[in-house]
Amino acid sequence: MAGLLRAGSTLVSTNYATDPDALAARDILGVNLGNRPTAETLTTLAELAATGELRVRIDAEVPLADAPAIVAKARAGHATGKTVIVP
């Protein structure tokens, strides 16, 4: 994807696939964005969800057998929220 960007662009990767130094040589800002939550952070998020202050949009609740199809839908850009796999 980086080859499609022009100078002055920004590339953000959520799987640490960006080489910021190589991109900087092309005048592109490269950012690796990650999340390493602590137990304290997860507890806070759970509390916010429980009180309704944090809302998560659920796109689908599917059994494990249907998971491959729903993952394909999400990868194609057609998901509108999170997917919950249920027993």
C-alpha positions, 0 to 999 in steps of 0.5 A: 500500500505504501507505494500508492501514497504520495509525499506528505501522506500518512500511513498507519498500520495496526499490525506493526507492518510500517517501517517509519524510517523507510517511509520518512525517506519518501516524505511519508509519515509512517505510524505503527499503532498498537494497543497493549491493555493492562488489567486496569484498563480492561476493568475500566472499559468493562465498567464503562460498558456496564454503565452504558457509557461505552457502547459497542456496536454488534454487527452479528452474533454467529455460531462458530460454524458460521465464523468463516463467512462473517470474517470474509464479510468483515474483510470485504469491508461490509461489517458495521460493528463487532462480531460475537461468536456464540456457542 
